[in-house]
Amino acid sequence: VSIDPSAVRRVAVWKAGHEKPASVVYDAGRNSWSVESLGGIDGGVVDVDAVKKLLEAFKPLSAEKIVSLKADAQELKLYGLASPRMTVAIDVQGGERTNILLGDTVVEGRSFASKGVADAIFVLSPETESVLFTPIVVSGAENRKDKDEIR
């Protein structure tokens, strides 16, 4: 999976147990990110550094290991991807969306993952998992970074 960060217009992160995702949108005219949905955080702001690192992880998103080239419903359930711990959705200019599902942990810091529900199942590195689990919306005015430029 490879996504050009300059084409990204929206990033949403759904964590299991949360009613709504944390999502941010990019305003090209103002060259800035803004919060679309707080994802359960009260008074949240964009952590631009976290968004930048997340997008860099998709240039390309690499796997440590391929588990299955074409996942079926049984495999998705087996690896925790039928009800993922987290889903990262990235929308690019033109409307295309890429969903990365993170399922069960293989060993400490390594998760099973899939691009959507009908793609290969792979294992992410601990570094990539750490970046994907870093909150993109944080609380508190002292963390306000939404005016920073990331491109």
Disulfide bonds with the S-S distance in Angstrom:
none
